[in-house]
Amino acid sequence: MPRRKLVAGNWKMHGTASDLGQVAAIAEASKQFPAVDVVLCLPATLIERAARAVPGFSIGAQDVHFADKGAHTGCVCTAMLTDAGASLTIVGHSERREAQRESDADVKAKADAALSAGLGVILCVGENLETREAGQAVAAVSTQLDGSLPHGDGSAASVPDRLAVAYEPIWAIGTGKVASTVDIAEMHAAIRERLRAAYSAAGNEVRILYGGSVKASNAAEIFAVADVDGALVGGASLTAEDFVPIVEAAAAAVEASPAIA
């Protein structure tokens, strides 16, 4: 069967109670596109209220701690996320890898903890501009991915259906720059190869998302690229006006190409 498209919004450090109307509007509009999985990854302070406001719509977190409890001031564990109503979490976003100095091992531990708790995982990887310009982007991202991939309960088959990998070229996040379709195709093919190496045939089931200044004007072109199974969207996910057209573009891509490339 073809992989379902997934469009995830990452609100980052944006959003208060006054923005729950946008969550509701996005959730309602998403019902028009049943072939696309849609999720909003919200600040921890909004997860519980959003989950109550839009029952049945997927609400995610932006990070999780690998420990199940303990002296970790300011951190949130898997039990807290599930208790609040989250169904998945992002791990390894470049803004955490860089600003919070998270290593591949940290990201793997978080992904394993989330999967073990029944949460879905969007695992982020991506290169900076210096690495891209040095011609080392594919090698760097492949190494990063190999060090970050979870193994769940030890069975490769337990991972792929709840894991997505988001390729986010760091130099494109929030800059308005977008990788070329040739570069996206090359990187997503390399990621698919590493997923197959990690999970054998089950690696074909893992969805690979593109992230990096995705918006309504470029979404259709991006979704047409082989092995692009959706998007991780930043700023354009904050309002229904900007986000829903991206979901619509994903639905159109499903209709145009129903089989796995």
SVG drawing of the C-alpha trace seen along z (x, -y; Angstrom):
<svg xmlns="http://www.w3.org/2000/svg" viewBox="-15 -35 49 43">
<polyline fill="none" stroke="black" stroke-width="0.4" points="0.0,0.0 1.2,-3.6 2.4,-5.6 -0.1,-8.1 0.9,-11.8 1.7,-13.4 1.6,-17.2 2.8,-18.3 2.9,-21.8 5.5,-22.9 4.4,-26.0 7.8,-26.3 7.6,-29.0 4.4,-30.5 0.8,-30.1 -1.4,-30.9 -5.0,-30.3 -6.0,-33.0 -4.7,-30.9 -6.8,-27.8 -9.3,-29.2 -6.6,-28.5 -6.1,-25.0 -9.9,-24.4 -10.0,-25.9 -7.2,-23.8 -8.7,-20.7 -12.1,-21.4 -10.6,-22.1 -8.5,-19.0 -11.6,-16.9 -11.9,-17.8 -8.7,-15.8 -9.1,-12.3 -6.2,-10.9 -3.8,-13.1 -2.7,-12.8 -2.5,-16.2 -1.0,-17.0 -0.1,-20.2 2.9,-20.0 2.2,-22.7 3.9,-24.3 3.5,-22.1 1.3,-24.7 -1.3,-24.2 -1.4,-20.5 -4.0,-19.6 -6.3,-22.5 -6.0,-21.8 -6.6,-18.1 -9.8,-18.9 -10.9,-21.5 -10.5,-19.3 -11.1,-15.7 -10.1,-13.2 -7.5,-15.6 -3.8,-14.7 -2.0,-17.0 1.8,-16.5 4.6,-17.8 7.8,-19.5 10.2,-17.5 10.3,-14.9 12.8,-13.8 14.2,-10.2 13.7,-9.5 10.3,-8.5 10.5,-10.7 13.1,-12.3 15.1,-15.5 14.9,-17.1 13.7,-20.6 11.7,-22.1 11.5,-18.8 8.5,-16.8 8.3,-13.0 6.3,-10.7 3.7,-10.0 3.1,-13.8 2.6,-14.1 0.2,-11.2 -1.7,-12.4 -2.1,-15.8 -3.5,-14.2 -0.5,-14.2 -0.2,-11.4 3.3,-12.0 6.4,-14.2 9.1,-15.8 12.7,-14.8 16.0,-16.1 14.9,-19.4 17.9,-21.3 17.0,-24.2 17.4,-21.7 20.5,-19.9 22.2,-23.3 20.9,-25.5 20.5,-22.7 23.6,-20.7 21.6,-17.5 23.6,-14.7 22.5,-11.9 22.5,-9.6 20.2,-12.0 17.8,-12.0 17.8,-8.3 17.1,-7.9 14.2,-10.3 12.8,-8.5 13.1,-5.1 11.4,-6.4 8.5,-7.9 7.9,-4.8 8.0,-2.6 5.3,-4.8 3.1,-4.4 3.8,-7.9 4.6,-8.5 7.9,-10.2 9.0,-12.7 12.8,-12.5 14.5,-15.5 17.8,-15.5 19.5,-18.1 22.8,-19.8 24.0,-23.4 25.0,-25.6 28.8,-25.0 28.3,-21.3 26.0,-21.7 28.5,-24.0 31.4,-21.5 29.5,-18.8 29.1,-16.7 25.4,-17.1 24.3,-13.5 27.2,-12.0 26.5,-14.2 22.8,-13.6 23.3,-9.8 25.7,-9.7 23.3,-11.8 20.4,-9.5 22.3,-6.3 23.1,-7.6 19.6,-8.8 17.3,-6.1 15.3,-4.3 14.8,-0.6 11.7,-0.6 11.3,2.6 14.1,4.2 12.1,5.3 12.6,3.3 9.0,4.2 7.8,2.2 9.2,-1.1 8.3,-2.1 4.6,-2.5 5.0,-5.1 8.1,-6.8 8.6,-9.6 11.9,-11.2 11.9,-14.9 14.7,-16.2 15.2,-19.9 18.2,-21.6 19.1,-24.0 20.0,-26.8 16.4,-26.7 14.5,-26.8 12.7,-30.2 14.9,-31.8 12.5,-31.6 15.1,-29.5 14.1,-26.0 16.3,-23.2 16.0,-22.5 13.9,-19.5 17.0,-17.8 18.7,-18.2 15.5,-17.1 15.2,-14.0 18.9,-13.1 18.6,-13.5 15.3,-11.6 16.7,-8.8 19.7,-8.6 17.5,-8.6 15.4,-5.8 18.5,-3.8 19.6,-4.3 16.1,-3.3 16.2,-0.1 19.6,0.6 18.2,0.1 14.8,1.8 15.2,4.0 12.0,4.0 10.1,2.3 12.2,-0.8 10.0,-1.3 7.1,-2.1 8.7,-5.0 7.5,-8.4 10.1,-11.0 9.0,-14.6 10.6,-17.7 10.9,-20.8 12.4,-24.1 10.2,-27.2 7.4,-25.0 4.4,-27.1 1.4,-27.1 3.3,-28.5 5.9,-25.7 4.2,-22.7 2.9,-21.1 6.3,-21.1 7.9,-19.6 5.2,-16.9 5.8,-15.8 9.3,-14.7 9.9,-11.0 10.0,-9.8 8.6,-13.0 5.7,-11.8 4.7,-15.1 6.1,-18.1 7.1,-19.5 5.9,-23.1 7.0,-25.9 5.8,-29.5 3.1,-28.6 1.4,-26.3 0.4,-29.1 -2.8,-30.0 -5.4,-28.0 -5.1,-30.5 -1.5,-29.5 -1.5,-25.9 -4.6,-24.4 -3.5,-25.1 -0.4,-22.9 -2.6,-20.1 -4.7,-20.6 -1.5,-20.3 -0.7,-17.0 -4.1,-15.7 -3.7,-16.6 -0.4,-14.8 -2.1,-11.7 -4.6,-11.8 -2.0,-12.5 0.4,-9.7 -1.4,-7.0 1.5,-4.5 4.9,-4.6 7.5,-6.1"/>
</svg>
